[in-house]
Amino acid sequence: MANPAIPMPAFLRRADPAVLIAFACILVLLLIGSIYSPGFLTAKYLLQQLKVASFLGIIATGTMIIILLGHIDLSVPWAMTMGAMMGCAAAALGPVGSALAVPFGILCGMAIGLVNGLGVAYLRIPSMIVTLASNAVTQGLMVVYTGGYAPQDAATPAMRFLATGETIPGLPNAALIWAVIGTLAILGLRRSVFGRAVFGIGNSERAAYMSGVGTRRIVMLAFVVSGGLSAFAGTLLAGYASKASQSMGDTYLLPAIAAVVLGGTSILGGRGSYVGTIAGVILVTLLQSILSVMQLPEAGRQIIHGLVIIVMLLLYGRTPAAR
Amino acid sequence: MREWRYLLAEQRGTLVAMAIFALMFTIYVANHPAGLTSNVVQTAANKGVLLAFVAMAQTLVVITAGIDLSVGMIMVLTNCLASALVVGTPLQAGLGVIAVLAAGTLCGALNGTIVIYGRLQPIVTTIATGAIYFGLALLIRPFPGGSVHEVLADAMTGKIGGVFPASIAALAAVVALVWVPFSRSLAGRAAFASGSAEQAAYMSGLPIRRGRFLAYALAGLCAGAGGLFLTFFTYTGEAAQVSGSAYTLFSIAAVVLGGVSLYGGRGSAIGAVFGALAFRTIGDMLFVFDFDALWQPLFQGLILMVAVSLGAFGLLRVRNRLDWFR
């Protein structure tokens, strides 16, 4: 890698090859898209894609923190749906509820995250199992709440504004929110004690514990953050579609994991950069949009998602060989 | 005398699962309006057997300290395949059954290949392959439909001699032909050993790769048998994502109830089968007590949550805090 004969800019030498490949893939996809359809490279279409990417980006932020810890959060789908449904339900309670709709939705997501965190950090249950179980419990709660039908409550104007409005002309608010959350994530992961602890735990929780990190508190906090972000994305998505629906979260779990993995974050934890996740999110969104432009059926999309994750993992995510 | 104690300790999980099932089924039947008739038993058996097949599949992978989140999707895929292949003359239907079971085994073998030879994490690998299998199922059946050889289907879901449910007999046959030989074979012991202490198993020269691969492949076979039976019960094939994820989820619940350790190396598919039957009975308990069916998903989720949380009692035995972090 360090070949002095080829002068490379410092940022390229330091960058993770996975991130560079992800950005290269984005360029290739843009090229394919522009060949396939002339409307692809217009600012309007790309901004629309950015808006769609923002929802995934917010979710992937939480997913990434969990994966950095070496855990996994499978409760994303119903944390999202619960956030959306509870936000809309609060809105039906009158002006006060309407004003508190988004915070209330996020709070519900954080509650799910808290359950996950307690189970993983304090009860030491494998994260996959706890989050799968809390996903099922949340689904059960929501089925009881809605009676099995799509809820009638509509999204508040504030939710719609956050998801579809434009504070800065031309730039969707959703993208702005993702930018804020992304900046916080970059700073939080790079500069804060929390971020250092997350990387430390991902590499070796034992070592982090011995160095005096309150590993259990950090893990719990990370799950709360992930749950809150999923629910926040859910409320935004409800604003985008102007109401919540039963299966709105199902199509986000796999893309979120795919985006994080494509961005070069190690599935084993402890290694990864948020810039990579941004690239992964844009890559997954573009891939989805090209597949839908090509009118590929849902079946093809599922297969391609699965294949992409496995191929990328085979390239970067392999565990060391036995001894 | 000593021997007995060890045997008992080894089978404790299975025995507890049997006890839970016996207790739950007694309560269920006692409160069922029809009481203990062969029809009630048959219906309960048919519902339970589907989950039991998937739970067996999950057990095979879990004992190697892995997890298979694609079992439900393999079941859905084989369901769709069976609705297209198990038709026509008895010979064609017979070949169709073999093809469906082979497809299930192939799916499992693919998981095993990627996890063992590709050295990837089982969780993410099987999430991804699960998506692929579901996509294939959607390609076969974009809309619910298809049919199945009805004589065969009725024979497999009916009663033997008017009393004993045939599906239970089929389940027992699969246990006897797949689980018993596997768990007693060298490869099977290697699968157990790699689940409890991979390093030690490797050092002892056990064929851990072969053992783990066989475990994944046989898991596919069991999930395929589940898909086949799903077709026998419903007469159609449907690529339903919801039911695939539900079966995956319930298989984990059944495995936990069946006393199989999620950390690998401990447990028996027979325990998981009883875990599955118990889980189904608990889920159906709501109906005999006249609860609204809406509460069922919540109730099943809570059972799973409680079951996995019970594993935390092991923490009380931990003497050194560093043992928290494996």
HADDOCK unambig.tbl for C-alpha pairs under 7 A between the chains (distance, minus, plus):
assign (segid A and resid 123 and name CA) (segid B and resid 312 and name CA) 5.22 0.50 0.50
assign (segid A and resid 124 and name CA) (segid B and resid 312 and name CA) 6.69 0.50 0.50
assign (segid A and resid 125 and name CA) (segid B and resid 312 and name CA) 6.79 0.50 0.50
assign (segid A and resid 133 and name CA) (segid B and resid 301 and name CA) 5.96 0.50 0.50
assign (segid A and resid 133 and name CA) (segid B and resid 304 and name CA) 6.06 0.50 0.50
assign (segid A and resid 133 and name CA) (segid B and resid 305 and name CA) 5.39 0.50 0.50
assign (segid A and resid 136 and name CA) (segid B and resid 301 and name CA) 4.86 0.50 0.50
assign (segid A and resid 137 and name CA) (segid B and resid 298 and name CA) 5.22 0.50 0.50
assign (segid A and resid 137 and name CA) (segid B and resid 301 and name CA) 4.49 0.50 0.50
assign (segid A and resid 137 and name CA) (segid B and resid 302 and name CA) 5.95 0.50 0.50
assign (segid A and resid 139 and name CA) (segid B and resid 298 and name CA) 6.97 0.50 0.50
assign (segid A and resid 140 and name CA) (segid B and resid 295 and name CA) 6.91 0.50 0.50
assign (segid A and resid 140 and name CA) (segid B and resid 297 and name CA) 4.51 0.50 0.50
assign (segid A and resid 140 and name CA) (segid B and resid 298 and name CA) 3.50 0.50 0.50
assign (segid A and resid 140 and name CA) (segid B and resid 301 and name CA) 6.80 0.50 0.50
assign (segid A and resid 141 and name CA) (segid B and resid 298 and name CA) 5.75 0.50 0.50
assign (segid A and resid 143 and name CA) (segid B and resid 294 and name CA) 6.49 0.50 0.50
assign (segid A and resid 144 and name CA) (segid B and resid 294 and name CA) 5.58 0.50 0.50
assign (segid A and resid 144 and name CA) (segid B and resid 295 and name CA) 5.95 0.50 0.50
assign (segid A and resid 147 and name CA) (segid B and resid 294 and name CA) 6.58 0.50 0.50
assign (segid A and resid 205 and name CA) (segid B and resid 325 and name CA) 6.47 0.50 0.50
assign (segid A and resid 206 and name CA) (segid B and resid 322 and name CA) 6.49 0.50 0.50
assign (segid A and resid 206 and name CA) (segid B and resid 325 and name CA) 5.94 0.50 0.50
assign (segid A and resid 299 and name CA) (segid B and resid 135 and name CA) 4.05 0.50 0.50
assign (segid A and resid 299 and name CA) (segid B and resid 136 and name CA) 6.56 0.50 0.50
assign (segid A and resid 299 and name CA) (segid B and resid 138 and name CA) 5.35 0.50 0.50
assign (segid A and resid 299 and name CA) (segid B and resid 139 and name CA) 5.89 0.50 0.50
assign (segid A and resid 300 and name CA) (segid B and resid 135 and name CA) 6.22 0.50 0.50
assign (segid A and resid 302 and name CA) (segid B and resid 131 and name CA) 5.33 0.50 0.50
assign (segid A and resid 302 and name CA) (segid B and resid 132 and name CA) 5.89 0.50 0.50
assign (segid A and resid 302 and name CA) (segid B and resid 135 and name CA) 5.13 0.50 0.50
assign (segid A and resid 303 and name CA) (segid B and resid 131 and name CA) 6.07 0.50 0.50
assign (segid A and resid 303 and name CA) (segid B and resid 132 and name CA) 4.15 0.50 0.50
assign (segid A and resid 303 and name CA) (segid B and resid 135 and name CA) 5.22 0.50 0.50
assign (segid A and resid 306 and name CA) (segid B and resid 128 and name CA) 4.13 0.50 0.50
assign (segid A and resid 306 and name CA) (segid B and resid 129 and name CA) 5.73 0.50 0.50
assign (segid A and resid 306 and name CA) (segid B and resid 131 and name CA) 5.46 0.50 0.50
assign (segid A and resid 306 and name CA) (segid B and resid 132 and name CA) 5.37 0.50 0.50
assign (segid A and resid 309 and name CA) (segid B and resid 128 and name CA) 6.40 0.50 0.50
assign (segid A and resid 310 and name CA) (segid B and resid 125 and name CA) 6.46 0.50 0.50
assign (segid A and resid 310 and name CA) (segid B and resid 128 and name CA) 6.63 0.50 0.50
assign (segid A and resid 314 and name CA) (segid B and resid 118 and name CA) 6.40 0.50 0.50
assign (segid A and resid 317 and name CA) (segid B and resid 120 and name CA) 6.65 0.50 0.50
assign (segid A and resid 318 and name CA) (segid B and resid 118 and name CA) 6.93 0.50 0.50
assign (segid A and resid 318 and name CA) (segid B and resid 119 and name CA) 5.31 0.50 0.50
assign (segid A and resid 318 and name CA) (segid B and resid 120 and name CA) 5.18 0.50 0.50
assign (segid A and resid 319 and name CA) (segid B and resid 119 and name CA) 5.55 0.50 0.50
assign (segid A and resid 319 and name CA) (segid B and resid 120 and name CA) 6.24 0.50 0.50
